[in-house]
Each structure stands twice: as C-alpha cells, then as structure tokens.
C-alpha cells in the first residue's frame, strides 16, 4: 500500500474508535478471565494481557508486568465488575495470586493449561538431559574399554561398531527435545522414528514422555467426571 507504519497505526486507531467507541464495556460481565504477560522486542520488554475466556477476546492490555501493572487493571473495575469474576487463570506467579486474593478473594485462582503443560515439558527435558548424559558417559567408557589403535579401523571392526552404535544412540537422545515436545499427531516421519527408538531403548525417558502426553490430553477433557476418572487411572 506504500504507507508507513505510523499511518497504519492512525488508521487502526480511527477504525477502532468507530467500531468500539466505548471499550470500557469489555470489562462488564467478566466471569472467567486469564492473565498472562508476554515479551516483545527480543524479550527486553513486556506487556500484560487480560483475556475473557468466555468470548476468547482480549479485554485489557498494558505495558510492563508485575503486581503494580495488574493492580492498575483491578483498580479500574467497579464493585459489581469485581464481584462478577469467578475464575482467574494464569501462571504460578505470586504477584497474580496476591492481586486475586486482594481484589477478588472469593473467586477461584487456577494455573492455566498452557503453563501446566510447560512445566511438564521442563520436567521431561530434565529427564532427557540426564538420560543423554548417561548415554554420553557410556560412550566414553566404551572408548576406554576399546582403545583405538593407530590408523583407520577396519569397516567390520566390532569395537568400532559398538562405539558407533552407542554414539548414535546418544545423539538421538540429545536431538530428541523437539520431537518429545510435539503432540504425536504432529510428528514428522523422522520424529516418529526418533520417538520409537526411545520407546524401544529407554524406558525411563519414554515413560516421562508418555506422562507428559497423558497430562496434555487430560487437560483437554471438558467433562469433570471423565477428567477425574482419567486422573485416577
């Protein structure tokens, strides 16, 4: 269109004023809301965002993050608007919990699905690193047990084959982070083979992967009774 971003910004601002002249109405009848902060400009700056879960829309946003920023959101709400909030989701940050307890003490404070799965992913990756270190230590031990002589080893040398297989196994584990983090239905053929290799050769890491997947699927269940039964199982 051959216009600069400042012109685009002014166009968006004028259009927004025409479409939604009273944006404060977004704060009416909030029941289930989500609180999160996100970084921009290479992670050096943050914005805090409030989501209406029932309409899946952003109702409020401000530069910065932390307790002071979130308090500015709550302070602009009327007593009726505060009273209508029943559930607040977010990560495990204490400043979110402090604000919820201060302004809406009767509502439910929950950790959202995204952050629960993120914590599971971090735990899984910790197991992956431990297993990789063990596999790498095995390679070093095999090299000590089968010292290499001078010159290039023969292609059919059994010691070389053992060490090569151990190195390949360690590399597969080292490079499996992305595959283990994806849902099974989104894996590429190569990633499927990598997960299959882990299933066949490393029970500990594969069990951690399956636990992460079970938790991810559990959090998608809408029926409370079904979710409880699945959790107990």
LINWOKA-V72852 format. One record per backbone hydrogen bond with DSSP energy under -0.5 kcal/mol. NH is the residue of the N-H (numbers start at 0). CO is the residue of the C=O. If there is no record, write none. Layout:
{{NH CO} {NH CO}}
//
This chain:
{{7 3} {8 4} {9 5} {10 6} {11 7} {12 8} {13 9} {14 10} {15 11} {16 12} {17 13} {18 14} {19 15} {22 20} {24 21} {25 22} {26 23} {27 24} {29 26} {32 30} {32 86} {33 50} {34 88} {35 48} {37 46} {39 44} {43 39} {43 40} {44 39} {46 37} {47 61} {48 35} {49 59} {50 33} {51 56} {52 31} {52 50} {53 31} {54 51} {55 51} {56 51} {58 49} {59 49} {61 47} {63 45} {69 65} {70 66} {71 67} {72 68} {72 69} {73 69} {74 70} {75 71} {75 72} {76 73} {81 77} {82 78} {83 79} {84 80} {84 81} {85 30} {86 30} {87 107} {88 32} {89 109} {96 92} {97 93} {98 94} {99 95} {100 96} {101 97} {102 98} {103 98} {103 99} {106 103} {107 85} {109 87} {109 107} {111 89} {115 111} {116 112} {117 113} {118 114} {119 115} {120 116} {121 117} {122 118} {123 119} {124 120} {125 121} {126 122} {127 123} {128 124} {129 125} {130 126} {131 127} {132 128} {133 129} {134 130} {135 131} {136 132} {137 133} {138 134} {139 135} {140 136} {141 137} {142 138} {143 139} {144 140} {145 141} {146 143} {156 153} {160 156} {161 157} {162 158} {163 159} {164 160} {165 161} {166 162} {167 163} {168 164} {169 165} {170 166} {171 167} {172 168} {173 169} {174 170} {175 172} {176 173} {179 175} {180 176} {181 177} {181 178} {185 182} {186 183} {191 187} {192 188} {193 189} {194 190} {195 191} {196 192} {197 193} {198 194} {199 195} {200 196} {201 197} {205 201} {206 202} {207 203} {208 204} {209 205} {210 206} {211 207} {212 208} {213 209} {214 210} {215 211} {216 212} {217 213} {218 214} {219 216} {220 216} {220 217} {226 222} {227 223} {228 224} {229 225} {230 226} {231 227} {232 228}}
//
